């Protein structure tokens, strides 16, 4: 019986590690124009809502496992997003092409 619990614990842990932190996943898939503060928590909430509203087509046991992983990831995403909030605000209020627009405003030296 003990080995069965250990096997399930390893499976759940590996699933959690393979799924990745929602904060990191959200930062890699979000376009610059849609950037927001606390994207990991938003992604966790969105995916959990999709599971509970029936919008996903996986088997029920997979939905349960994914929901458990997302709920377990929520505190970690909260801490990571809080630490990364200054960067998020910088990225929101400083577009990537700001350097190009500043150089085009400078007078030419002919």
Backbone as CSV, one residue per row, in Angstrom:
resi,resn,N_x,N_y,N_z,CA_x,CA_y,CA_z,C_x,C_y,C_z
1,UNK,0.825,-1.189,0.000,0.000,0.000,0.000,0.866,1.249,0.000
2,UNK,1.943,1.219,0.766,2.815,2.389,0.865,3.461,2.712,-0.478
3,UNK,3.852,1.699,-1.228,4.487,1.949,-2.524,3.494,2.562,-3.511
4,UNK,2.224,2.220,-3.399,1.215,2.808,-4.274,1.071,4.303,-4.003
5,UNK,1.100,4.699,-2.758,1.023,6.115,-2.398,2.264,6.848,-2.901
6,UNK,3.409,6.225,-2.766,4.650,6.843,-3.245,4.629,7.034,-4.760
7,UNK,4.118,6.060,-5.470,4.035,6.160,-6.935,3.116,7.309,-7.327
8,UNK,1.956,7.411,-6.682,1.039,8.509,-6.997,1.638,9.859,-6.623
9,UNK,2.376,9.903,-5.520,3.021,11.160,-5.128,4.051,11.583,-6.172
10,UNK,4.806,10.637,-6.691,5.792,10.942,-7.735,5.092,11.383,-9.014
11,UNK,3.992,10.734,-9.372,3.249,11.110,-10.583,2.707,12.527,-10.463
12,UNK,2.124,12.848,-9.318,1.585,14.195,-9.125,2.711,15.221,-9.123
13,UNK,3.814,14.932,-8.461,4.953,15.856,-8.430,5.527,16.073,-9.826
14,UNK,5.693,15.015,-10.585,6.227,15.147,-11.944,5.261,15.921,-12.839
15,UNK,3.969,15.687,-12.679,2.982,16.438,-13.454,3.066,17.917,-13.132
16,UNK,3.241,18.223,-11.862,3.357,19.617,-11.440,4.617,20.246,-12.033
17,UNK,5.720,19.533,-11.993,6.973,20.077,-12.520,6.954,20.198,-14.038
18,UNK,6.314,19.255,-14.717,6.272,19.307,-16.176,5.317,20.380,-16.685
19,UNK,4.292,20.680,-15.912,3.347,21.683,-16.376,3.948,23.079,-16.332
20,UNK,4.904,23.294,-15.473,5.547,24.599,-15.372,4.723,25.555,-14.533
21,UNK,5.375,26.543,-14.053,4.713,27.566,-13.257,3.864,28.427,-14.188
22,UNK,2.654,28.725,-13.775,1.755,29.515,-14.619,2.297,30.923,-14.861
23,UNK,3.042,31.444,-13.916,3.607,32.779,-14.094,4.602,32.797,-15.255
24,UNK,5.405,31.778,-15.350,6.386,31.712,-16.436,5.687,31.425,-17.754
25,UNK,4.715,30.502,-17.736,3.980,30.208,-18.975,3.249,31.433,-19.484
26,UNK,2.637,32.193,-18.583,1.888,33.387,-18.992,2.811,34.440,-19.593
27,UNK,4.003,34.563,-19.058,4.934,35.569,-19.576,5.520,35.184,-20.929
28,UNK,5.512,33.908,-21.255,6.059,33.495,-22.546,5.016,33.491,-23.659
29,UNK,3.734,33.391,-23.314,2.707,33.313,-24.357,1.904,34.603,-24.527
30,UNK,2.070,35.555,-23.632,1.277,36.787,-23.695,1.928,37.792,-24.622
31,UNK,1.209,38.293,-25.626,1.761,39.340,-26.493,1.955,40.639,-25.711
32,UNK,2.846,41.491,-26.207,3.157,42.743,-25.512,1.941,43.636,-25.332
33,UNK,1.055,43.663,-26.311,-0.104,44.547,-26.233,-1.106,44.096,-25.177
34,UNK,-1.076,42.825,-24.794,-2.016,42.299,-23.817,-1.377,42.088,-22.451
35,UNK,-0.194,42.645,-22.232,0.529,42.416,-20.985,-0.236,43.019,-19.818
36,UNK,-0.278,42.324,-18.688,-0.985,42.801,-17.504,-0.192,42.406,-16.256
37,UNK,-0.527,43.037,-15.150,0.086,42.689,-13.875,-0.552,41.397,-13.376
38,UNK,0.222,40.551,-12.720,-0.209,39.252,-12.202,-0.737,38.328,-13.302
39,UNK,0.052,38.090,-14.357,-0.433,37.217,-15.438,-0.533,35.745,-15.053
40,UNK,0.284,35.281,-14.113,0.219,33.877,-13.706,-1.071,33.550,-12.989
41,UNK,-1.494,34.455,-12.110,-2.749,34.244,-11.395,-3.918,34.303,-12.377
42,UNK,-3.843,35.226,-13.322,-4.905,35.328,-14.328,-5.001,34.040,-15.153
43,UNK,-3.847,33.479,-15.528,-3.845,32.242,-16.307,-4.389,31.079,-15.486
44,UNK,-3.987,30.988,-14.204,-4.527,29.943,-13.327,-6.043,30.047,-13.235
45,UNK,-6.540,31.259,-13.007,-7.983,31.452,-12.865,-8.717,31.132,-14.165
46,UNK,-8.144,31.545,-15.303,-8.784,31.295,-16.597,-8.874,29.802,-16.884
47,UNK,-7.768,29.082,-16.690,-7.767,27.653,-16.984,-8.622,26.865,-16.001
48,UNK,-8.624,27.253,-14.733,-9.486,26.586,-13.755,-10.954,26.829,-14.094
49,UNK,-11.278,28.042,-14.518,-12.647,28.347,-14.929,-13.073,27.537,-16.137
50,UNK,-12.161,27.333,-17.084,-12.471,26.516,-18.254,-12.765,25.075,-17.849
51,UNK,-12.026,24.578,-16.869,-12.240,23.199,-16.421,-13.603,23.062,-15.754
52,UNK,-13.918,23.978,-14.838,-15.164,23.857,-14.086,-16.393,24.233,-14.898
53,UNK,-16.217,24.996,-15.980,-17.374,25.338,-16.810,-17.608,24.317,-17.921
54,UNK,-16.714,23.343,-18.070,-16.902,22.287,-19.059,-16.418,22.640,-20.451
55,UNK,-15.580,23.661,-20.590,-15.091,24.069,-21.903,-13.935,23.211,-22.399
56,UNK,-13.378,22.373,-21.546,-12.266,21.513,-21.949,-12.778,20.108,-22.213
57,UNK,-12.103,19.413,-23.125,-12.617,18.118,-23.566,-11.815,16.922,-23.057
58,UNK,-10.944,17.116,-22.083,-10.185,15.986,-21.542,-11.098,15.087,-20.710
59,UNK,-10.642,13.863,-20.444,-11.407,12.997,-19.532,-11.478,13.637,-18.133
60,UNK,-12.455,13.240,-17.361,-12.672,13.856,-16.056,-11.484,13.699,-15.116
61,UNK,-10.809,12.548,-15.153,-9.687,12.369,-14.248,-8.541,13.304,-14.619
62,UNK,-8.375,13.602,-15.904,-7.337,14.549,-16.331,-7.717,15.962,-15.896
63,UNK,-8.993,16.305,-16.056,-9.460,17.619,-15.600,-9.219,17.795,-14.108
64,UNK,-9.496,16.748,-13.335,-9.276,16.801,-11.886,-7.820,16.987,-11.541
65,UNK,-6.950,16.285,-12.249,-5.511,16.408,-12.003,-5.018,17.804,-12.372
66,UNK,-5.449,18.310,-13.512,-5.035,19.644,-13.942,-5.557,20.707,-12.976
67,UNK,-6.806,20.572,-12.551,-7.374,21.537,-11.602,-6.594,21.517,-10.289
68,UNK,-6.231,20.331,-9.815,-5.455,20.233,-8.576,-4.087,20.895,-8.740
69,UNK,-3.462,20.700,-9.876,-2.158,21.305,-10.133,-2.282,22.824,-10.198
70,UNK,-3.307,23.312,-10.882,-3.496,24.763,-10.988,-3.768,25.397,-9.630
71,UNK,-4.570,24.730,-8.813,-4.867,25.260,-7.480,-3.627,25.200,-6.591
72,UNK,-2.833,24.142,-6.713,-1.593,24.049,-5.940,-0.571,25.085,-6.415
73,UNK,-0.612,25.457,-7.680,0.325,26.427,-8.238,-0.029,27.861,-7.872
74,UNK,-1.262,28.099,-7.485,-1.736,29.457,-7.224,-0.897,30.222,-6.190
75,UNK,-0.537,29.646,-5.034,0.306,30.408,-4.097,1.688,30.732,-4.663
76,UNK,2.262,29.795,-5.413,3.577,30.039,-5.996,3.505,31.133,-7.062
77,UNK,2.448,31.102,-7.869,2.260,32.146,-8.875,2.036,33.502,-8.221
78,UNK,1.337,33.516,-7.093,1.104,34.768,-6.383,2.414,35.379,-5.912
79,UNK,3.278,34.566,-5.333,4.575,35.068,-4.854,5.434,35.521,-6.032
80,UNK,5.519,34.702,-7.068,6.349,35.052,-8.231,5.841,36.320,-8.906
81,UNK,4.526,36.426,-9.080,3.957,37.610,-9.727,4.149,38.865,-8.882
82,UNK,4.102,38.723,-7.570,4.337,39.875,-6.696,5.778,40.350,-6.801
83,UNK,6.704,39.424,-6.835,8.116,39.795,-6.989,8.363,40.417,-8.357
84,UNK,7.681,39.919,-9.381,7.887,40.410,-10.745,7.000,41.594,-11.104
85,UNK,6.181,42.084,-10.172,5.257,43.190,-10.471,5.969,44.453,-10.952
86,UNK,7.112,44.857,-10.366,7.785,46.047,-10.906,8.202,45.877,-12.374
87,UNK,8.667,44.690,-12.732,9.022,44.432,-14.125,7.787,44.488,-15.018
88,UNK,6.682,43.920,-14.526,5.441,43.951,-15.304,4.995,45.386,-15.555
89,UNK,5.040,46.217,-14.520,4.647,47.617,-14.681,5.579,48.343,-15.644
90,UNK,6.878,48.067,-15.540,7.836,48.663,-16.471,7.506,48.254,-17.896
91,UNK,7.220,46.977,-18.081,6.934,46.477,-19.428,5.624,47.046,-19.978
92,UNK,4.652,47.268,-19.117,3.374,47.836,-19.560,3.560,49.283,-20.003
93,UNK,4.281,50.070,-19.200,4.386,51.508,-19.456,5.577,51.895,-20.313
94,UNK,6.436,50.946,-20.679,7.560,51.207,-21.568,7.512,50.210,-22.712
95,UNK,6.870,50.583,-23.819,6.795,49.653,-24.952,8.187,49.331,-25.502
96,UNK,8.304,48.176,-26.122,9.594,47.753,-26.659,10.094,48.675,-27.760
97,UNK,9.209,49.259,-28.539,9.634,50.106,-29.646,9.785,51.567,-29.221
98,UNK,9.882,51.843,-27.907,10.052,53.220,-27.435,11.406,53.770,-27.859
99,UNK,12.447,52.943,-27.912,13.771,53.399,-28.317,13.763,53.850,-29.770
100,UNK,13.055,53.133,-30.621,12.998,53.490,-32.038,12.245,54.797,-32.239
101,UNK,11.179,55.018,-31.471,10.415,56.245,-31.641,11.187,57.446,-31.107
102,UNK,12.005,57.277,-30.068,12.815,58.370,-29.552,13.906,58.766,-30.541
103,UNK,14.503,57.796,-31.190,15.567,58.115,-32.142,15.005,58.812,-33.379
104,UNK,13.749,58.550,-33.718,13.164,59.204,-34.881,12.771,60.649,-34.556
105,UNK,12.629,60.989,-33.266,12.283,62.339,-32.877,13.504,63.276,-32.837
106,UNK,14.671,62.712,-32.759,15.868,63.548,-32.664,16.127,64.241,-33.998
107,UNK,16.553,65.486,-33.941,16.813,66.213,-35.204,18.005,65.594,-35.941
108,UNK,17.903,65.633,-37.228,18.992,65.088,-38.023,20.133,66.093,-38.102
109,UNK,21.342,65.604,-38.236,22.518,66.481,-38.311,23.086,66.426,-39.715
110,UNK,22.504,67.191,-40.601,22.993,67.210,-41.983,23.912,68.350,-42.204
